[in-house]
């Protein structure tokens, strides 16, 4: 079961949304209305600094993540890559696909001139934290969020 990875296509969107929904936290926050996802996909796909990548096994989308290249003035002006929405389908978890997907993304980020790759993971996901640590990520900062819809 060797996965392949590629930039997502519009036709992959239902499978990607299913992956996002098939998650303890995603089940409560993802929606069934495709319209907002279609608009977001169009924005991501149109911007060369964004990448929505899928992992494919036997012609099936089994994993996804979104990466964004951020130009920064800090650290000597080096670019950084931000990773979001990392998911592997439940049937394929534990098979190394997530690690392969992130290693593929590391190479992509280096090709984009990024000197660091960063992500956040919800504190309610201790298994995810251990997974990211196994790939060399370290918890160096305390992340904060503030909803803007209040």
N, C-alpha and C positions, 0 to 999 in steps of 0.2 A: 504494500500500500504506500507507494511513493506519491506524495502530493506534488502538484505543480501550482505555481502562483502567478497571477497576472492582474493587471488593472481591471477593476470591475466594469461591467457593461450594464446598460439600462436593463437588459433582460435578466440580470442577476438580482435585481432589487428585491423581488418577493422572497428569494432564498436568504438574502442578507437580513431582511426584516425578521424573518422567522428565526434566524440565529440570535438576533438581538433580543427577541421576545423569549427565547428558550433559555431563560436565566432567572435566578431567584429575584434579582432586582429589576431586570428588564421586563418581567411578566407584569409588573405593576405600573411601569411607566411608558412602555411602548404602546402604540395605538394600532388600530386596524385600518384606519383611513390612510390610503397610500399617497394622497396628494401632498402632504408636507414632506414626506420622504422623497417623492419625485422632484420637488422643488430643491431640496437639499442636495440630492444627487446631481441635478443640473448645475448647481453652483460649484460643487466639488469637481465635477468632471470638466468644467470650463476653466478652472484655475490650475495652471501648471505647478503651483506650490502645494497642491493637495493631491493625495493619492488614496483611493479606496481600492484595496487589494483583496482578492478572494483566493482561497485555497481550494483546489479541485482534486477530487479523488473519484475515479471512474465516472467522469463527466458530471459529477455532482458538486455543488458549492457546499463545502463542509466547514469553512473557516472564513473569517474576514477581519479586517482592521482598517482604520483610517489613520493616515499620517499626514502631517502638515509641516512644511519647511517654514521656520520663523526666522526672519532676519533680525539680528539683535545688535545693539550697541555695546552691550556688556561683553566681557571676556574677549576683548580685542576685536569686536565686530563679527565674531564667528556666528555662523548659522547654527540653529538647533532644530531637531525634529521632535515634534510632539505627536505621541501616539494615543489614539482613543479607540473605544469600541472593539477591543480585541475579543473575539469569540471563536470557539470551536464547538461544533455540534456535539451533543451529548454522546452519541454513538461513537464518536472518534476521539473523545478526550482520553488522555493518557497514552496516546500512540505516538507522541512526539511531533504532531502537526503544528501545535502552537509554538513550540520552540523553533521548528523549521521556518514558520511564518515570520517570526520575529528576526531570526538570523537573515532571512531574505530582505526584510525591511532595514536591518542594519546596513547591509550592502547598498540598498537604494539610497539611504540617507547619506552615506559617505559619497556616493556618486553626485548627490546634490550639494556637496560641499559642507555638510553638517559636521560639527566637531563633537556634538553630544546628542544623545537621544533621551527623551524624558517621557514619563507618563505618570498618571495618577491611578490609584486603585482604591476602591472603596474599602474602608476599614472593616466592613462586614464581610469581606472576602479574604480571610487569612490564607486560604489555599492559593489564591492568586498572588498574594504577597510572596509566599515561599517560591512559587513558580518564577516570578520576575527576579527574585534574588538569585535563583539558580542560573539565571542568564546574565548575571553580573550587575543588575540594577541594585542601587543602594538607596535607602530612605534618607536623603540628605536635607530635605526641607519639610516643613509642615504646610500642606496645601489648605487653601481656604476658598470657599465659594459663597456667593451671595446671589440669590434669585433677583432678577430685575423686574419681575411681574407683580411687585407689591406696591 
